[in-house]
C-alpha cells in the first residue's frame, strides 16, 4: 500500500512536470506583464492574502537569476493564453518563454520565407545538421585522441619507472638499458607531442565552428517587450504549448521520457536525462550481487552444515546478526580504509608501480569496484542469515534418507538441501539487493560523483573499467534535492529520480521473486 502511494505521489509530481502545460500571460495592475507557467496558489492563514507562484523562466534576464516568482493575486488584472508563445529548452540557463520575432542566421544556408516560424524551423534543422556533421564528429575524434594520449603517457610513466629501477641495478646493464630507454622514451615523447598538436588543432577547429554556429540566433520578445537573442545552438527543444493538440502534447511527453532514459544530465543535473545514473545504479547492484551472494551462501552453508556448535560458532552468529544493524556510514569508512587504501593501494603497488611513483592512483581511489564491495559487505549478513535459516527449516529426515541411500554429505548438500533451500536463499538475496540499491552514505565515500565524465563500461579495452567513478540515482536525489541552488527547478527531477529508483528496485526484485517462485514450484514435491 505504501509503495503504491509513493509511486502515485512521485508519478504526479515528477512525470507530471513533463506534460507541456499552458503558458499564461498575466497583466498586472502596475502595467507590467508576466509570461510564465502557473505553478500553485497559496493563502496566508492570518491575512487571507492570496499569492500565486509563476515559473517565469528567462533566468538570465532576472537580476537575481531566479525563474520562480510569487505575485499577489490582487495585483493580477487579466489572464490570457497566447497561442504564439514559445517555450525553449536550452543547454544552459533553464527554459525561455517568449514570442518569436525574427531569425538572424548569417552563417547558415536554408530555405527562407516570410513566415518567421518556418525560417526558425529551417534554421534549427540546419544548425543541428551541422552540429552532427562537424562539431560532434570532431568531439568523437578528440575523445579517441584522449584515449591514445592517456595510453602514451602511461607508457612514458612505465618506461621512466623502469629506468629508475634499472639505475639501481647492476652497473654493467645500465648502459644498454639507458640507450634502449632513451630511444624508446624519445619516440614516445614525439608521439605524445604529435597527439597533443593534433588535439590542439581539433580543439581550435571545434571552437571556431561552435563560435560560427553561435552567431545564428533567434530573436524573441519577452513579456516586458524587450527583444532578446537566443543562439540556435543552445536550443535543445522548442514547442508552443498553447497551440498544441492532445496528440502533439502526448508526443512531446513521450520524447521527454525517452530523453530521461537515454540522455545525459544537463543544467547542474536538474534537466536532461538520467542514463549515467541509471546505468551506474544497475551495474553497482549487479557487481554487489556477484560479490555478496556467493560468499554469503558459502558462509551460511558452513555455519549451518559444517561448523560444530560451540562458543566460537555462537560468537560468529552473534557477530553476523550485529553486523546487520551497524549504520551504513560505518561500512563506508571501513570500505575507504580496507578496500581503497588497503587492497586498492596494494593492487597499485603490484600492477601500477609507475603510477604510484607519479602520485596517480588507479585502484587506490574511489571507484565502482570498491563501492560494490562495500555494499556487498553491508548486505552480506542478510544473505548469511537467510541461507542458514533456509537450511535449518529442512526436516532432518531428508538428510538421513539421502545418507541411507549412500550419498555423501556433499552430494546431499548439492542435490537435496540446496535445491530445497534455494527459495529461502533468494529471499535473502532480494532483501540484500533492495537495501543495496537505496544506500547512499557508503557510496559518497567510496566512489560516487555528481557528474561522471565517462561510464564504467565502454568500447575501449579492457571494456569494464572498475576503477572509474560513477553516478547513482540515490546520490542524484541527495545532490539535486539538498545541494541544488535552485530548489524549485530541481523538484520535478527529484521526484522523477525517486520514481526511477523505486521502479528499478521493483523490477529487479520482481525478477528475483519470479525465480524464487519457479524454484519453489520445481522443488515443492520434495517438501511433502
DRENKEMI-272078 format. One record per residue (C-alpha): x, y, z negated. Coordinates in steps of 0.5 Angstrom, whole numbers, plus 500, padded with zeros to 3 digits. Each point is the difference from the previous one (the first is absolute). Layout:
N
XYZ;...
END
This chain:
528
500500500;506505498;503498506;494501505;499507496;507502501;500498508;494505500;503506497;506499504;497499506;495506500;506505497;505497505;498498506;494505500;505505501;502497507;493502502;500506504;496505496;497506503;504507499;496506497;501507502;497504494;499507500;502504493;497506497;506504501;500499507;505494500;500493504;501494497;502494505;500493497;497494497;495500494;503495495;496501494;496505496;500501492;496503495;503503494;496498494;501506496;499506505;496495505;504503506;501496506;506499503;502497507;507497502;502500507;505497504;503506504;506496503;505505503;504500495;506504503;495506500;499500493;504504495;500494495;501495505;493496498;495497504;495499495;496506497;494502495;495505502;494503496;493497503;497507499;506503505;498496506;494503504;500496506;502493502;501497508;503494503;503503507;501494505;506503503;504500494;507495500;503496495;507499501;504494496;507502500;507497499;501505494;496506496;494495500;494502504;498506504;493503501;499505506;497502507;504499506;501506504;506498505;505496501;507502502;505495503;506503504;504493499;494496503;497498507;493498499;493501503;498507498;493503501;495505497;498495494;505501494;498494497;501496507;507503500;501499493;499492501;504500506;506504496;499495494;501494505;506503504;503501493;499493498;502497506;507504500;501498493;499493501;504500506;506505498;500501492;498493498;505497505;506504497;498498493;500493501;507501503;502504494;497494496;504495504;507504499;499501493;500492499;506500504;503505496;499497494;503494502;506503503;501504493;499493496;506497505;504506498;499499493;501493500;507501504;502505495;499496494;504494503;506505502;500502493;500492497;505499505;504505498;500497493;502493503;507497502;504505504;502496506;493500502;499508499;503502507;496495504;493502496;502507501;501500507;494496502;495504495;503507503;498498507;493497497;499506496;501505506;496496504;494500495;501508499;500501507;493496500;498504494;501507504;497497506;494498497;500507496;501504506;494496504;496501494;501508499;498500507;494497500;498504494;501506503;496498506;495498496;499506496;501504507;494496502;496501494;501507500;498501507;493496498;499504494;499506505;494498502;495502496;492500499;497507497;495499495;495505497;499499492;494503496;504506499;500502507;508499500;502496506;506495498;504496505;501492499;505496503;497495504;506495498;497501493;493497501;499493498;493500502;494505501;493500500;493504500;496497494;494505501;499498507;502492499;494495501;500493496;504496505;505506500;501500493;500492499;506500505;503506496;499496494;503493502;506504503;502503493;499493497;505497506;505506498;499498493;502493501;505501506;504506499;505503495;498506495;501507501;499507496;503497494;496493500;493504500;499499507;501495506;501492499;502495494;503495504;507500497;497500493;495494502;506496503;504501494;495498495;498494504;508498501;501501493;495496498;502494505;507501497;498500493;496493501;506497503;504502494;495499495;495494502;505494501;504502494;494501495;497493503;507496498;500503493;493498499;502493502;506500496;496502494;494496501;503494502;507499499;502504493;500497494;496503495;504504494;502506498;503503506;495498504;495503496;504507500;500500507;493499501;499506495;505504504;496499506;494502497;503506497;503502507;493501503;499505495;506504501;499507503;502500508;504506499;505496496;500495505;502506505;506502495;502492500;500500508;504506500;505497495;500493502;498500508;503506502;506502496;502493499;498495505;500506506;507502497;502493500;498499508;503506502;507499497;500493503;497501507;501508501;506502496;502505505;493504499;501499492;507503501;497506504;495501495;494498504;496494497;496495504;496496495;503504494;494505501;492499500;497496506;494496501;504493498;501503493;493503500;497493502;505496495;498505494;493499502;501492500;503500493;494504498;495495502;504494499;497499493;493500503;502494505;503496495;494500495;495499506;505494502;501497493;492500499;498497506;505494499;497500493;493499502;501494504;498494496;505495497;497494504;502503507;508499498;499494496;496497506;506502505;505497496;497494499;500499508;507501500;501507502;506504497;499507496;502504505;495496505;495501495;501507500;500502507;495495503;495500494;501506495;502506504;494499505;495500495;503506496;501504506;493504500;503502493;507502502;496504506;496504494;507502497;502502507;494504501;501504494;507501501;499503507;495504498;504503494;506501504;496504506;498505495;506501496;504507501;504501494;506495501;500502508;501507498;507498497;502494505;499503507;493503502;500507503;496506502;501499508;505494502;503502507;500493502;496494499;504494497;498496506;503502507;503497506;507501498;504495497;499497495;493502501;498499493;503506496;499498493;505506497;495505503;496505496;492499502;493503499;495497495;492502500;500500492;506505500;497504506;494501496;504503494;504504505;494504503;496500494;504502495;506503503;497504506;500508500;493500504;496495496;493502503;503498507;503493497;494498497;497496506;507497502;500498492;493496501;502497507;506497497;497497494;495497504;505497505;504497494;494497497;498497507;507497500;500497494;493497501;502498507;506496497;496498494;494497504;505496505;503497494;494499497;498496506;506496500;498498493;493498501;503496506;505496495;494499495;496497505;505496503;502497493;494500496;499493501;506499496;497503494;493496500;
END
